[in-house]
Amino acid sequence: MKTLRFILQKEFRQISRDKTILAMMFFMPVFQLIIMPLAANFEVKNINVAYVDHDHSSYSRELINKVASSGYFRIIDAPLSYQSGLNLIEDGTADVVLEIPADFERNLVREGSQKVNLSVDAINGTKSAIGGGYLLAVIADFNTSLDVNIKTPSGTIAPMQTITVTSKNWFNPRAEYKYYMVPGILVLLLTLIGGFITALNIVREKEIGTIEQINVTPIKKWEFIVGKLVPFWIVGMIVFTLGLIVMYVVYGIFPAGSLLVLYLFAAVYLIALLGLGLLISTFADTQLQAMFIAFFFMMVFMLMSGLFTSTDSMPGWAKQLSNFTPVTHFITVVRLIVLKGSGMAEVKWEFLYLIAFAIGLNSLAILNYKKTN
């Protein structure tokens, strides 16, 4: 244990000497956690709409006013023809073209139905899907009010059988994106910091030549790996604490569940993540190699973890692959504890997954570390 104490002293001194890396480890995640959720915004607003009104009736004007007053759309032009509207989409001026046909009001009153043409710029798939959905909702609301006015004219009583649906959003009543994204981004930043720094750690020893000096000492392989892991585990826990503070101070999000359970998961997750970084470091011979290998895994973690899209929407093989990444389980746990207030009983399987990852990755790092004596 004396040799382990010496390697820990060496690592803490080495970390404290590099002021730039030390500042990056603490300042960068805090700054990014403040900025990134503002950019990762799933709300679509200021959708540019051009309308082509061939009817020029009171109903067509009412529909256009309803679209403009919804708060999501900006009326940017009223071209005289549908082709002119498509030209606005082609040059990027408009996102949606709404074409109202001639006899729009007459067909609604006499026949009770009328079609409108909606053309959406689908280059940005997310914006087109959400923006088109918003516009369809506005048209559906207009249609409902119109249906009541037509079927129930003034002075008559026409009882209608209707089904009323009342919905409620649990755990995020106002369906605000920040409550969903901020916990996930916190996990991602913790993953990037822990994964990259530990991946470069042993490689740096190889490049400056100190690894040979360590190899001839009586230190055991497991003591060397543990000595490399513990200092960055402490740094990771401090970064996680700073992230929770930013999450509360900046975004007003405080975990609904137990902080003790949250920190327990963070502790085990960091052991698994740092084990992966150290395993990469034992394979790579240069820092450039380690960075590329770590970048490959970080990209997989980012895209397959369910941070931006639900893993339930992925193909079967992709969903199975995502289950083999520790970040997927930790993002799920953080969201459940922060938003839902889940306890250990609800997330016990994720805890077992993370323990298995931690044991497996660190064992591989110890076995793969090549010590000469």
N, C-alpha and C positions, 0 to 999 in steps of 0.2 A: 504493500500500500504506500510505502514511502516513495517508490518510483512514480506511482500515480500522482502523488501530491506534487512531485517535481514537474511532471509534464503539465499539470493544471496551472502551476505558477508560471511556467513558460508561456502557455497559451494566453493567459490573462495579461501578462506583460506585453506580449506581441500584439494583442488586440488594442491595448491602451496606447501603444506607441503610434499606431497608424490612425491619426486623427481624422483623415479623410474618410476612410472606411467606417470608422466609428460614427461620424456625422451622417454618412449615407444610411447606415443601418437604422438610425433612429429618426432622422429628419425626413428622408425620402418616403417611407411608408405613411407617415403622418400627413405630409403634404399631398401625396397621391390620394389618400383616403378622403381628403377634403375636396379635391378637384374631380376625381374620376366619377363619383356618383352623379355629378352634375352633367357630365358628358354622356354617361350610360343611361339616358333618359328614354323610356319606352313611350312617353306621351308624345303624340303627334299633334302639332298645332301649326297655325299659319299655312294651311294648305291652299294653294292658289287655284281658284276656280274661275273658269270662263264659261259663260252660259250663252246658248243660242236660243233665243225666244222667237219662235215662229208664230206664236198665238197672240202675244201682247194683250192678254186678258187680265181680269182682276185675280183669277186663280193662279195664273203663271207668275204674276208679280208677288202674290202672297207666298208662293213656294220659294221664290228667289230671296225674298226678305227673311224667310225662316232660315234658309241656309246661311245667309250673311250674319244673322243675329245669334247663331249657335255658339260663336266664340272659337270655333276651330277652323273656319274658312275665311279667306280673303277674296272678295270679288275683284278680279284684276282687269277684266275686259268683257265686252258683250259683242263678239263678232257677229256679222250678219249671216254667215254660212257655217255649216258644220266643218267644211274643209278648212276654213280660216281658223276654226278652233283647234283642229288637229295640227295646223302649222304652229300654233302657240305651244302645244305639247312638244313638238319636234325641236323647237328652238329653246326649250327649257323654261319658257315664261309661265306656262300653266301646268299644274299637276293633274287637274280633272277638267273635263269638258262635259257640261250638262246641256243636252239638247231637248228642248220642249217643243213638241210637234204642233202643227197648225190644228185648230179645232180641239185644243186641249180641254178648254172649259166646257164646250158643247158636249163632247163625248163623255165627260165626267158626269154631267148633269143628266143627259138623256140615256146613256148606256151604262153608267155606273163604273166604267173602267177606261183606262187610257195608259199607254206605255210611254215612258220617257227613255231617252238614250243616254247612257253614262259611259264615258271613255276615260280610263285611268292610265297614267304613265306608270308602268310596272318595272322600270329600270331599278328603282329602289323598292324591293319587294315588300319590306316591312311598312314603309310609308304608304305604298299603294294599297296594301291589304287593310291597314288600320284606317287610312283616310277614306277609302271606298266604303268600309264598314260604317264609319261615322256618317257619311252622306246618305247611305241607305237607311240608317236609323232616323235621320232627319226627315227623309221622304216618307218613311213608314209612319212617323208621328204626324206629319202633315196629312197623310192619307186617313189616319184614324179620326182626326178632328173633322176632316172633310166628309167622311162617311157618316158621322153623327149629324152634321149640318144638313146633309142631303136627305137622310132617312128620317130625320126628326125636324121637319120644318116648323117655323114659328106657329104657335097656336094649336099644335097637335100633340098628343101623348102617344108615344110608341114604345112601350116597355120592351127592352131588349135583354136577352139572356146572355150574360157575359161571364167569363172566368177571369178573375183578378189574381195575378201572381205577385207576391211580395217576396223580394229577395233580400238577403243580408250577408255581407261579407264578414266572415269570422276571422279574427286575429289581425285583420288589416281592414277596418271598416270602410275607409275611404279609398281603398285599392290604390294607395300611393306606391309608386315604383321604388322609392327610396327604402322603404321597409323591406323590400325583397332584395334589392341590389347591394345595399351597404354591408350587411353581414357577409355576403358572398365575396365582395371585393376585399374585405378585411382578410378573409381566408386566403384569397389569391395573393395579396401583397405579402402575407406571412410566408406563403409558399415560395414566392420569388426570392425573398431575402434569404430564407433559410437554405433553399436548394442551391442557389448560385454560390453563396459564400462558402458553404461547406464543400461544394464540388471543387473549389479552387484551393482548398486548404492544404491537403497532402501534396497536391501537385506543386504548389509553391515551395514546399520543403524539398521536393525533387529537383526543382530548377535551381535553387540557390545552394544545393549540396548538403544541407543539414540532415537530410534523411539518412545518409550514410553514417553520420555520427550517432543518430538515434538507433540505427539498426545494430550497432555494436554494443549498446548498453544492455543491461539485464532486464529492461522493461519488457513485459509480455505483450503479445499482440492485442489482447482485449483491453489491457490498460492503456495502450496507445490510442485505440479507437475511442474508448471512454473519455480519455483526456482531451481528445479533439472534439468530442460531442458536447460535453458538459458546459463549456464556456458559451458556445453558440446556443445551447438550450436556454441558458439564463437570459441571453440577449433576446432570443425569440419570445420568451415569456414577458419581458419588459415591453417589446414591440406590441405584443398582443394586448397588454394592459393599456398602452398609449392609444391603440386603436379603439378599445372600448370607451376610453375617455372622449376621444374625438367623436365617436358614434353618438354619445350622449350629449356632449356640449354643442356640436354643430348641427346634428340632425334630430336631436331629442329622442333618440332610441335607447331605451334601457331594457336589458334582458327581462322578459316576463318570468323566466325560470330561474333555477338556482345558479348563482355565480360559481359555487363550488363545483358543480357538475361541469359547467362550461370550462373552468380552468383545468379540471381533471382530463377532459377530452383534449384541450389544447396541449397539455403536458405530454400525453401519449402521442398525439399527432406530430408534435415537434420531434420526438424521438424517432418516429418512423421516417419523417421527412429528412432529418439530418442523417439518418442511416443511409438513405438513398444518395444524398450528396457525397457522403464519405465513400460509398460503394463506387460511384462514378469517379471519384478522385483516385481510387486504387487502380482503376483501369487506365486512366489517362496518363500520358507522359508529359504533356505540356498544358499550360493554362488555356491555350486556344482550343485544344481538343476537349478539355473539360467543359468549357463554355458552350461549345457546339452540342455536346451530348446532353448537358443540362438544359439547353434551349429546346432541344427536341422533346424532352420529357415535359418541360413547362408548357409548351404549346399543346401537347396532348392533354395535359391536366386542365388547361384553360378551356379548351373546346369540348372536352368530353365530361366535364365535371358537373354539368347542369347549372353553371353560373348564369348563362344567357338563355339557354333553352332547356326545357325539362327533359330529363333522361327518358321519361315515358314516351316522348315523341320520337325517339331515335329508333332505327331498325333494331331487330333483336340482337344481332351480333355486336352492334355499337353499344347497346345497353349493357351487354355482358362485359364488354371491354371497359366500360366506365366503372363497373363494379370492382375492377382490379386496380383502380387508382385510389389511394387513400384520401385525396382531396375531395372526391365525390362524397364520401361518407362524412367528412368533416363539415363540408358546406351544408349538407342535409341536417346534421346535428345542430350547427350554429343557428340555422334558420328555425329549427323546431324549438330550441331553447329560448332564443331571443324573442320570437314572435308568438309562439304557441304556449310557451311555458312548460314544455315537456320535461319529465323527470327521467331518472336513470332507467326506470322500468320500460319506458317507451323507446329508449335509444340504446338498449343493452346490446343489441346485435351489432350496431355500428361500433360500439366500444370494443367488442370482441374482434371485429374486423381490423380496427386500428392496432390493437395489441398484436394480432397476427402479423400485420405489416411491420410493426416495430421490431418484433423478434426476428422475423425473416430477413429484413433488409440489413439490420445490424449484424446478424450472424454471417451473412454473405460478405459484408465489409470486412469483418474480422478474418474470415477464411481466405479472402482474396488478397489481404495485405501481405506482401512478401517481405519477410524479415530474414536477414542473412544468417543470424546466429541462432 
